[in-house]
């Protein structure tokens, strides 16, 4: 059997060791490019696209350009004297 060209979001989540919702969020934010197939619009990610995404994340990590986590940024913006 040939290697499949497309992966489901379940497959992507398993490969990246994240939840399905985290994989879906990557697609929604267009960090990971996917297409919708069929009447129910099920998402599919091309194997080459997933590999490109992984390589891009490694390049960002090497360059030190990882985006700051939203929760960390909010906490830093709030400061110690903020109400809330």
Order of alpha helices (4+ residues) and beta strands (2+ residues): beta-alpha-alpha-beta-beta-alpha-alpha
